[in-house]
Amino acid sequence: GLALDNGLARTPPMGWLHWERFLCGTDCAADPRRCVSERLFVEMADVMVAEGWRDAGYEFVCIDDCWMAPTRDERGRLQADPKRFPSGIRRLADYVHSKGLKLGIYSDVGNKTCAGFPGSYNHYDLDAQTFASWGVDLLKFDGCNSGTLELLAEGYRHMSLALNKTGRSIVYSCEWPFYLRPLQQPNYTEIKQYCNHWRNFFDVYDSWSSIKSILDWTALHQDSIVKIAGPGGWNDPDMASIFVFLSQLVIGNFGLSWDQAVTQMAMWAIMAAPLFMSNDLRRISPEAKWLLQNKETIAINQDPLGKQGYQITKDKNFELWERPLAGQAYAVAVLNQQEIGGPQNFTFSLTFLGNGLACNPACSVRQILPASRDWGVYSWVSSLSVEVNPTGTVLLKV
């Protein structure tokens, strides 16, 4: 088959996305700071430059559903809502590019988007050309209202080829396996031929139960999804949020405690997930900003080897995850799923890591989250004892 080697997404994409935090706000008269409008994206782009987000690696500013006018124009092309995007998407893309950032946009494989705006069905080539002519850098392609599974698959394939035909480099973010899964096992080898990242699971919500269910699901299905991830194609727990994140990092919102935010950041790094924040960067706590911009954590997420991490053992409330990194290193996460009580200790032998090879004959251990410090050098027969808060995670580099 034609592999989608569009040279893009060599590491998981990073950026900001409006969906989880701002949803489908279209009433700008009532709430000008929180509606989906060009003002929102201009302000986020400005903040991303001024507050160090761009320099930390967050390069995409992504428009999600509800940006469109209710109908296509007289030539059949998608158009932005004229009240909320008076300058048009091309001007917005130019502005975002002038800041050293990239613009993402949203459409749907079916005849309507999830929120009921015009979808791309029967217009794949035209829409791809439109997005390219506007200077768009990423397309999130949703899967609502697509009819049959055959039409769904056909639409995702068609749009991939249409984007490539434009000659513009456009990262292609698919929701394909998420819509297949209830009915059939996705063929990830095929999906990777067409998509740069793909969503496996429900929308991330600003809650611990949402984060936990994504981690549980990923561990349960790791045998089918871990091996396919790599440069050019990534499993996306959900491109909507981490506290302040992509696959969406929801960090910086309302629903997660500090320990749970640390868990999301650490685990999205272990899972090589796209990091798309969905939060209000105009007002974010210094702690959330520190976590989302943590250089060592981002370096793990962006590791050039491009291998996705996986769970190696589960013991009562504790989970031990590892991710092979470039240079024979490993990222290791110790997650405490218990939701009551105080900090608990988890002790494990270093022979567990990397099939016994990670620490042979010795290794240095550095803690990255929740705070960075060196733990020193260990021999491969030693044990590590890690103290972890309830619903928290300790992230190590070995």
TAUR-V589226 format. One record per residue. RES is the residue in three letters. BURIAL is # if it has 9 or more other C-alpha atoms within 8 Angstrom, else .. Layout:
BEGIN
<<RES:BURIAL> <RES:BURIAL>>
END
This chain:
BEGIN
<<GLY:.> <LEU:.> <ALA:.> <LEU:#> <ASP:.> <ASN:.> <GLY:.> <LEU:#> <ALA:#> <ARG:#> <THR:#> <PRO:#> <PRO:#> <MET:#> <GLY:#> <TRP:#> <LEU:#> <HIS:#> <TRP:#> <GLU:#> <ARG:#> <PHE:#> <LEU:#> <CYS:#> <GLY:#> <THR:#> <ASP:.> <CYS:#> <ALA:.> <ALA:.> <ASP:.> <PRO:.> <ARG:.> <ARG:#> <CYS:#> <VAL:#> <SER:#> <GLU:#> <ARG:.> <LEU:#> <PHE:#> <VAL:#> <GLU:#> <MET:#> <ALA:#> <ASP:#> <VAL:#> <MET:#> <VAL:#> <ALA:.> <GLU:.> <GLY:#> <TRP:#> <ARG:#> <ASP:.> <ALA:#> <GLY:.> <TYR:#> <GLU:#> <PHE:#> <VAL:#> <CYS:#> <ILE:#> <ASP:#> <ASP:#> <CYS:#> <TRP:#> <MET:#> <ALA:#> <PRO:.> <THR:#> <ARG:#> <ASP:.> <GLU:.> <ARG:.> <GLY:.> <ARG:#> <LEU:#> <GLN:#> <ALA:#> <ASP:#> <PRO:#> <LYS:.> <ARG:#> <PHE:#> <PRO:.> <SER:#> <GLY:#> <ILE:#> <ARG:#> <ARG:#> <LEU:#> <ALA:#> <ASP:#> <TYR:#> <VAL:#> <HIS:#> <SER:.> <LYS:#> <GLY:.> <LEU:#> <LYS:#> <LEU:#> <GLY:#> <ILE:#> <TYR:#> <SER:#> <ASP:#> <VAL:#> <GLY:#> <ASN:#> <LYS:#> <THR:#> <CYS:#> <ALA:.> <GLY:.> <PHE:#> <PRO:#> <GLY:#> <SER:#> <TYR:#> <ASN:.> <HIS:.> <TYR:#> <ASP:#> <LEU:.> <ASP:#> <ALA:#> <GLN:#> <THR:#> <PHE:#> <ALA:#> <SER:.> <TRP:#> <GLY:#> <VAL:#> <ASP:#> <LEU:#> <LEU:#> <LYS:#> <PHE:#> <ASP:#> <GLY:#> <CYS:#> <ASN:#> <SER:#> <GLY:.> <THR:.> <LEU:.> <GLU:.> <LEU:#> <LEU:#> <ALA:#> <GLU:.> <GLY:#> <TYR:#> <ARG:#> <HIS:#> <MET:#> <SER:#> <LEU:#> <ALA:#> <LEU:#> <ASN:#> <LYS:.> <THR:#> <GLY:.> <ARG:.> <SER:.> <ILE:#> <VAL:#> <TYR:#> <SER:#> <CYS:#> <GLU:#> <TRP:#> <PRO:#> <PHE:#> <TYR:.> <LEU:#> <ARG:#> <PRO:.> <LEU:.> <GLN:.> <GLN:.> <PRO:.> <ASN:.> <TYR:#> <THR:.> <GLU:.> <ILE:#> <LYS:#> <GLN:#> <TYR:#> <CYS:#> <ASN:#> <HIS:#> <TRP:#> <ARG:#> <ASN:#> <PHE:.> <PHE:.> <ASP:.> <VAL:#> <TYR:#> <ASP:#> <SER:.> <TRP:#> <SER:.> <SER:#> <ILE:#> <LYS:.> <SER:.> <ILE:#> <LEU:#> <ASP:.> <TRP:.> <THR:#> <ALA:#> <LEU:.> <HIS:.> <GLN:#> <ASP:.> <SER:.> <ILE:#> <VAL:#> <LYS:.> <ILE:#> <ALA:#> <GLY:#> <PRO:#> <GLY:#> <GLY:#> <TRP:#> <ASN:#> <ASP:#> <PRO:#> <ASP:#> <MET:#> <ALA:#> <SER:#> <ILE:#> <PHE:#> <VAL:#> <PHE:#> <LEU:#> <SER:#> <GLN:#> <LEU:#> <VAL:#> <ILE:#> <GLY:#> <ASN:#> <PHE:.> <GLY:.> <LEU:#> <SER:.> <TRP:.> <ASP:#> <GLN:#> <ALA:#> <VAL:#> <THR:#> <GLN:#> <MET:#> <ALA:#> <MET:#> <TRP:#> <ALA:#> <ILE:#> <MET:#> <ALA:#> <ALA:#> <PRO:#> <LEU:#> <PHE:#> <MET:#> <SER:#> <ASN:#> <ASP:#> <LEU:.> <ARG:.> <ARG:.> <ILE:#> <SER:.> <PRO:.> <GLU:.> <ALA:#> <LYS:#> <TRP:.> <LEU:#> <LEU:#> <GLN:#> <ASN:#> <LYS:.> <GLU:.> <THR:#> <ILE:#> <ALA:.> <ILE:#> <ASN:#> <GLN:#> <ASP:#> <PRO:#> <LEU:#> <GLY:#> <LYS:#> <GLN:#> <GLY:#> <TYR:#> <GLN:#> <ILE:.> <THR:.> <LYS:#> <ASP:.> <LYS:.> <ASN:.> <PHE:#> <GLU:#> <LEU:#> <TRP:#> <GLU:#> <ARG:#> <PRO:#> <LEU:#> <ALA:.> <GLY:.> <GLN:.> <ALA:#> <TYR:#> <ALA:#> <VAL:#> <ALA:#> <VAL:#> <LEU:#> <ASN:#> <GLN:#> <GLN:#> <GLU:.> <ILE:.> <GLY:.> <GLY:.> <PRO:.> <GLN:#> <ASN:.> <PHE:#> <THR:.> <PHE:.> <SER:#> <LEU:#> <THR:#> <PHE:.> <LEU:#> <GLY:#> <ASN:.> <GLY:#> <LEU:.> <ALA:#> <CYS:#> <ASN:#> <PRO:.> <ALA:#> <CYS:#> <SER:#> <VAL:#> <ARG:#> <GLN:#> <ILE:#> <LEU:#> <PRO:#> <ALA:.> <SER:.> <ARG:.> <ASP:.> <TRP:.> <GLY:.> <VAL:.> <TYR:#> <SER:#> <TRP:#> <VAL:.> <SER:#> <SER:.> <LEU:.> <SER:.> <VAL:#> <GLU:#> <VAL:#> <ASN:#> <PRO:#> <THR:#> <GLY:#> <THR:#> <VAL:#> <LEU:#> <LEU:#> <LYS:#> <VAL:#>>
END
